[in-house]
Amino acid sequence: MARKRRTSEYSEFWPGYVDMLSTLLMVFMFLLTIFMVAQYYVAREASGKDDALRRLTRQIGELTSLLSLEKGKATSSVNELAALQATLASLRAENSKLQGFSLDNDEKSRAAAGRLAGLSTEIDEQKKISNEAMAKVDLLNQQLLALRRQIAALNEALEASEKKDVAAQDRIKDLGSRLNAVLARQVQELQRYRSDFFGRLRELLRDRKDIRVVGDRFVFQSEVLFPSGQATMTVEGLQAIDQLADAIIELERSIPPEIDWALQVDGHTDARPISSANFPSNWELSTSRAISVVRYLVSRGVPPRRLVAAGFGEFQPLEQGATEEVLRRNRRIELKLTNR
């Protein structure tokens, strides 16, 4: 009866133990998969600096927890293995007692010996599995240590990069301050030359009532330079631009070469639309007039790199309204001395 009870207990215990070992192996495979995924993300997200570091730290915590769990399971496995070995020793002792029984008990003795042999084989296999599991735990520990070293190296690289960034930002701020100072100085100098230039133009064109200064721009009424709806300058317009070219050439001699200036020539029309073969809209008319002025200035010796032509159509009027006087004022060519 005692043998039957032990055999029954053993048969109930063994399937659960096998399930426990299968679970242990699956957990180890899961751990290895987690580690491989962590390695992949470490390599991919290293450039992400802070985000990669936080993810790696979180993964280390998870791996550490899983490792602690598996160590506990491995310890439990070792304890269960010791219990099986004790059971084996007890069965061997019982087998020795059976050998002193009569011949009627020989068949039972052989059956017990068979069970003992099978149990010994299973225990050997269990030892092998347990050893392999412990080896995988050791490997996982080594890989976890390598991962921590990589994180430490990444931390050092991040700190070095942050220091370089701070130094670079300081240099950029310094350069920006210097550049702003230089630009401010050049703007002030250009404003002085603009005042001289406009003063020179006022002197040259003082008898022309249809040429005036508006803000920082010198304004020619379109009728002074062009016939209505045309972009070819009149003789009177060419004479006015001759005086302008002389003033620009004189200005270029006086402005220091380090000031990068340009004379912007802007064409404007009134709000009445135009539609012809040459000028499908006011855009084309205003742009063509600005280009005509620029081309003539170049022919009179003004360097092309100092000139800019632009057309604005009717979309930047000086005055609002539809009277003839307002429309006349809005038809114009503007000159503006500016930085590039």
Buried (B, 14 or more C-beta within 10 A) or exposed (E): EEEEEBEEEBEEBEEEBEEBBEEBBEBBEEBBEBBEEBBEBBEEBBEEBEEBBEBBEEBBEEBEEBBEEBBEBBEEBBEBBEEBBEBBEEBBEBBEEBEEEEEEEEEEBEEBBEBBEEBBEBBEEBBEBBEEBBEBBEEBEEBBEEBEEBBEEBEEEBEEEEEEEEEEEEEEEEEEEEEEEEEEEBEEBBEEBBEBBBEBBBEBBEEBEBBBEEEBBBBBBBBBBBEEEBBEBBEEBEEBBBBBBBBBBEBBEEBEEEBEBBBBBBBBBBBEEBEEEEBEBBBBBBBBBBBBBBBBBBEBEBEEEBBBBBBBBBEEBBEEEEEEEBBBBBBBBBBBBBEE
